[in-house]
Amino acid sequence: MAIVIASMVGTGVFTTLGLQATQGHGGFTLMAAWAVGGLVALCGALSYAELAAALPRSGGEYHYLREIYHPALGVLAGWVSVVVGFAAPVALAAMALGRYAGTFSAVSPTVWAVGSVLAVTLFHATDVRLGLWFQVATTALKLALIVLFVAAGLTVPPVGTTAFEPSAATLKEVSSGWFWVSLIYVSYAFSGWNAATYVAGEVRAPERVLPRALIHGTVLVTTLYLLLNLVFLRSIPGDALPGTVEVGALAAANIFGASGGVMMSVIICVLLVSTISALVLAGPRVMQRMGEDLSAFRFLSVRNRAGAPYRAILAQQLLALTFILTDSFEGVLSFAGFTLGLVAVLTVMGVMVLRRTAPDLPRPYRTWGYPWTPLMFVVLSALSLGFVLKERPVAGVAGFVTVLLGLLIGVVHTVRTRSRAPGADADNGAARGGGGL
């Protein structure tokens, strides 16, 4: 749960509301977007819970798509996870930390961003236990600070001018292309609900623990997100919100005064350190798993004496630093949200595929509300992705190119593997009881 909560609560909820409000939409529409985003995340968590219990091994989407569909799609998912799924969110969290640090420090935001990544990397690349305790401690601090901020924000009179009453105009806004594009920002803020699946191989009784961590963590974070955004909208005037990235600091300044805004910026920087930590903890496990399975990436599977996959950690952080140096927050956010959405849809569809191809596979947990739960995730996500292609074609095309490149790498690897060891993949497919598409 600590990994799920820390992975979810971070960059998105403290930065994206201002990007959503650029077209002057009301409080009801903005809150509706976060409610729908929470529903989509919960449907995804319920679906992933079944996969995590039935296929309890580290690797996340890389492991699931490899087992459900075909080894080539596993490589695709691993490629996306390495390039986009973790490196880009680490960069975004670090860039947001730099923006918030810039409100109370003269040091360059880029210096703050790079320094935070290097410091967290040192913890996790040294010792697994040290990284674990660092993660638990920063997550507990994150939850406590958010609860205190929400409590304070709801007890003071509203200073914002945002209206929350539904009307005929709000119904048009909810059905507009803007609403579905904004769901990409919201979905990115919710990304991380699947984080526990990346460390499944290091969890005791994963078939029992992982579903609870995924579902309970997602429900808790959805509640916190709705309360946080309510506080933001109550405490920020409508004309000051559009385009603002540091919404947390602006809300705190209006609630507590200028000194409160500075204090909130410091607090959010601490919270973002926890987010970076969770991503550095989970992401390299995907790279490590790829290294175990793929000879070309064997060097990434190496651990040090304390059990940390230090080479995978260093490789991921080099990619994150590359994203940071581009200094394009919204561009990286749109690209990451779209690309991760594509892979998540394919993975959730895998729940239904696996029910047909491997009906006898032991399933300690079965998705609640099946098949409507995974179908709802797929349909709502597909609508959002379709509108992004229309409204943000550059981000959409970049996402598709990234996915196709990963697929090409997967196909080439699969062909080479089969040419070297004929029948090996067929034997693996028979052993896992599935079969590929």
N, C-alpha and C positions, 0 to 999 in steps of 0.2 A: 504493500500500500504506500510505503514511503516513496518508492521509485515512481509509482503511478502518479501520486499527488505532486511530487516535486517536478516531474516531467511535464505535467499539465499546467500547473500554476506558475506562470513566469512571464515571458515576453508578451504573449498575446493579450492577456486580460489587462495589462498595464499600458498597452500601446495602441491597440487597434480601434478602440471606440471612436477616437478622433478621426481615423480614416473612414469609418463607416458613416460618420455624421457630415461628411463633406457636402452632401446634397440637401442638408437642412431637414432631414426626416425627424418625426416626433419621437417622444420617449416610448410610446407604445410599440412602434415599429422596431426601434432599436432593441428593446427588451424582448420582443418576439423573435428576433434573429438569434439572440442568445438562448432563448428557450428551445427553439428548433435545433440549434447547434448541440445543446445538451441532450435532446432526444436522439439525434443522430449518433452522438458519441455513446450513449447508453445502448442503443441497438448494436453498435459495433462491438462494445465490450461484452455484451451477452453472446454475440456470435463468436468472438475470439475466445471466450471462456471455454466453449465446447472444443475448439481446436487445441487450446492449451492443455486441457485435461486428456484429450485423446492422443495428442502427439507431444508429450512433455519433454522437449529438448530445447536447449538454447538456440537462438537464431531468429525468432520472430517470423516475419513474412518469408525470409529466405528458406527457413526450414519448412514452413507450411506449403508454400507454392511448389517447392521441390517434391514434397511427398504427395501432394494432391494432384498436380497437373503433370509436370515434366521437369527434369533437372535444369533445362534451359530457362524456364520461368523462375526457378529458384535462384539462378545466377542473376537474372534480371532484378529480382527483388533485393538481392544482396547488393548489387550495383547501386540501385536507387537508395537503399538504406545508407550505404557508405557515403555516396556523393551528396545526397539531399536529406535523407531522413535524420541524420545526426549532425553532420558537419554544418549544414545550413542553420538548423535551430541553435546549435552552440554559438555560431556567429551572430545570429539575431539576438540571442540573449545577451551576449557580450556587447553588441552594439547598443542595445537598449540600456545596459548598465552604464556604458560610456555617456549616453545622452543624459541619464539621470545624474551621474556624477558631475557632469558639466554644469549643473545648477548650483553646486556648492564648491566647485574646485576649478582652478585655472588650468589644470592639466588637460591636455587634449583628450577628447572622448576616445580616439583611436588608441591612445596609450593605455587608458583604463581598460578598454576592451581586450587588447592584447595581453596586458598584465594579468587580468582575471583568468583568462584561458590558461596561461602558463602556470599560474599558481595552483589552480584546481587540477591540472594535469599532473603536477608534482605529487599531490596526495594520492591519486588513483594509480599512477604508474609505479608507486613505491611498494604498496602493500594492500592486499584485498581487504583485510580487517580494518585498516586505517581508513580506507575509502568508504567502507560500510558504515562505520560509526560517524564519520564526517557527514554522510548522507542523512542518516537518521537524525542527527542533532540539528542540521540546517533545515530539514523538513519540519521538525517540531517547532523550531523558532518561526518558520514561515507561517504555519497555521496559527500560532498564537498571535503574531503581529497582525495578520489579516482579520482575525476575529475582533481584536481590539479596535482596529480602524473602522470596521463595519459598525460596531457598537457605537463608537463615537459619532460616526457620520449619520446614523439614524436617530440619534438623540438631539441633534441640533436642528434649528429651523432651516428649511431649504433656502438656498440662495440662488439656485438655478431657476431658469424660466421654462424648462422643458415640461410639456404637457403629456400626461400618461393616459388620457381618456381615448378610447377607440372611437373612430368616426368613419364616415364613408371614404374620406381621403386616406386614412390609414389602411383600409382594406385594399385600395388601389396600390399603395406603397408595398404591401406584403406580396402582391402578385406581380410586381414589377421586376425587370431584369436586375435593377440595383440590389434588391433584397437578396436574390440568389447569388449575385457576385459577392455581396458582403458576407455570405455564409462561408466563403473561402477563408476570409479573415477570421471569422468565428471558429471555423473548423480547425484552423491552425492553432488558435488559442486552446482548443480542446485536444489537440494532438498530444499524445503521450498516454492516453487511456490504455494503450496496448503495451506500455513499456515493460511491464512485468514479464511478458512472454520472451523477452530477449535474454533473460537470465534464468530461464526455466531449469536448465541443467544444474544450477547451483542452489536450487530451492528444495527443501525437504518436503516430501509428499506433494509434488507440484499439481497432481490431478485434483487435489482437495484445496490447496492453498491458492493457486493462481486464479480460479474463477472468483473466489471471494475478494481477492485483492483487486481484480479488474472491475468488478461490479460495484463494490463498496467504495472504492476510490473514485470512480466516475460519478456516482451519485453525490458524494460529498463535495467534489469539486464543482459540479453543476450548481449545487445550492450556493456555494461560496461565490461563484461567478455572477449569479443573478443578484445576490445581495451587493456585491462590489459595484456592479454597473448601476444598480439603483442609487447607491451612494454617489457615484460619479455624476450621474445625471441630476441628482438633487443639489449638488454642491458646485456645479460649473454652469455659468450662464450659457445659454444656447449659442450666442454669437462667438464665444471664446473657445468652443469645443472643436469645430471642424478643422482638420489638418493637424491637430495637436498630437504629438507622440507621447509626451510626458504627462498623461492625464492624471496619474496618481499624485504627482507633485502639485499640479494645479488644483486638484480637489482638496488636498491637505492644506494648501495655502489659504483657500477660501474658508475652510472649516476652522483651522487653528491659528491662522495668521502666517506671516512671512516665515517666522522661525519654524512653524509647524510644517511648512512646505519643504524647508531644508531637511528637517528631521525625517519626513516621509521619503524624501529622495534617498537618504542614507539607508533607511529601512528597505526600500525596494531594491537597492543595490545588493543588500544582504540576501534578499529573496531570490534575486537573479543568480547569485552565486550558487544557491541550492539547485536551481534549474540547470545551470551549466554542469554541476556535479552529477546530477541524475543522468544527463545525456552522455557524459564521459564514462559513467559507470556502465550504462546499457549498450551504447553503440559499438564499442570495440568488441563486445561478445559476438556480434554479427560477423565482424571481420575475422575474428578468431575462428568461428565456425566455418566460414568460407575457406580459411586457410587449412582447416582439417580435411575438408572435402576436395579442394581444388589444388592441384599440384602447383599451378602458377602463382598461387597466393600462400604457399606453405609457410613462408617466412612470417606471416601475420599470426600464426597459431602459437608462436613461442611465448612461454610464460617465464617470469623470473622466479627466483627461489621462494618468494613470498606469494606466488600464485597469480600475480597480475599480468595480463596480456599486454606488456608494455609496448611492444612494437605496433600492435593494432591501435593502442591509445595514441601513440605519437603520430601514426599515419592519419588518423581522424583529425587530430588537432592541427596538423599542417594544412589540411583542406579547410578547416574552419578559419584559420588565420588568413587564407587566401580570400575567402568570402568577406571577411572583415575589411580587408584592404580595398575592396571594391567600393565601400562606403555608400551602398545603395540599399537602404533599409526596406523600402516598399517593394523594390524590384525583387530582392531576394525573398521577401515574404510571399509575394504572389506566385513566384516560380515554385517555391517549396510547397506551398499549400496545394497547388494544382497537381504537382507530380506525386505527392504523398497520397492525395485523394484517389488517383488512378490505381495505385497499388492496393490501397485499402479496399476499394470496391472489388478488385479481383480476389482478394483474400476472403472477404465475407461471402462472396459467391462460392468460394471453396467449401463452405459449410454444407451447402446444398449439393454440390458435386460429390463430396465425400460420402454423404448419406446414400447416394446411388451407387457409387463405385466400390465402397467398402461398408456395406450395411452391417456386417458382423464385427466391425472394429469396436473394441470396448470403449464406451463413452461414459466415464464416471460422472460427467455433467453434460446435460443436454440443454440447448438454447431454449430459454423460456419464450413462449409465443411463436415457436417455429411453425410454418415458414415465414410468417408475416414480419417477424423481427428482422431477419436478414434482408427480406425484400424491401422493407421500409428504408433501411440503410442504403441499399443499392439505388433505389429510385430517387431519394432525396439527394444523395451525393451526385448521381448522374445529372440531375437538373442543375445543380450548382456548377458542376464542371462544364456543362454545355453553355451556360451563360457566360462563364469566364472565357471560353473560347471566342464568344461573340464580342464581349466587352473588353477583354484584356488579351488580345490575340498573341502578343509577344510572349507573355508568360505561358499561355497555352501551348504555343508552338515549341517553346524551349522545353517545356515538360514532356511533350511527345517525343522530341528529338532525344532527350535523355533516356526515356523508356525504350525507344527503338534501338539506341546504341547499346543499352544493357541487354536487350533481347538478342542483338547480333553477337555480342560477346558470349552469351549463353549458348546460342546455336553452334558457334564455332567450337566452344569448349566441348559440347556434347558430341559433336562429330569426331573430334580428335580423340575423345575418350573411347568412343565405340570402335574407332579404327585400331586403337592400341589393344583393347581388351574386348573382343566381340562377345556379346551376350551378357556383359557385366551389368548394364542397366536393366535388362530384362530380369536378371536374377534379383536385383535390388527391388524392382517393382513387385515381383512375386512375393518377396519376403515381407514387404510392408502391406500386402493385401490390397493394394490400390490399383495401379495401372495408370498410364498416362493418357491424356487427350491428344 
